[in-house]
Amino acid sequence: MAIAHAAPGQLVDVQPLGSQLCEARTFALFKTSELEVMRVVMPTGKTVPAHKVKGEITIHCLEGQVDLMAGGQTQRMKAGQLVWLEGSVDHALKAVQDASLLVTIVLRK
């Protein structure tokens, strides 16, 4: 069964998942023609291979720690940290600890 996207004006809880993190899955909170917002769940050791998207993105680490590879450097992201990347920048992630992220993508056609 698919998870329903949030409706316009609907409040969405993006607090850390805590003890529920191990059972959680990545899902889109909402998607429009111009914007997509996802909660990305990454167990320790999981990777998101290098890729790029046309539009700008933000990655907000809600809990845990991930290594972000972008722009030729690696940075460790910790809970509470946010990064903004320009469109078409190669980036990859690797979970150093169980983590959840709030990812926002500006969709470009």
Number of C-alpha atoms within 10 A of each C-alpha: 3 5 8 10 14 13 11 7 6 8 8 11 8 12 10 16 16 12 8 8 17 14 9 15 12 13 15 17 20 17 17 9 9 11 15 16 20 17 22 19 23 26 20 16 12 16 15 12 12 12 12 16 17 14 18 18 23 17 21 21 23 23 23 22 23 28 18 19 17 17 11 8 9 13 11 14 22 18 16 12 14 15 12 12 17 15 16 13 18 16 19 17 22 20 22 19 17 18 26 29 26 21 20 22 20 19 17 12 6
